Amino acid sequence: MPPAATSAQRVAKRRAALRAQGLRPVQIWVPDTRAPGFAEECARQAAIVDAANRADGDLMRFMDAAAADLDNHLEALEAGHGE
């Protein structure tokens, strides 16, 4: 009986299979949600965005119009009248 593959060998085999499918690995760094102060920083940034949104009525009207346009487009697609 052949020796069991190590975890490194299994990982290498899996990565080779994924590459053969035309995929490639990428590394993405994201904020550590467990870090001290993370929630407070999120709240601080959200407050800034909220204040900016409230101060810009044109932005809210634009977003409402865009949402309505998307809604109309999706309804047309569902009715079979899509582009």
Protein Blocks (a to p, Z undefined) as FASTA:
>chain_A
ZZdddfklmmmmmmmmmmmnopacdddddddfkbghklmmmmmmmmmmmmmmmmmmmlmm
mmmmmmmmmmmmmmmmmnopaZZ
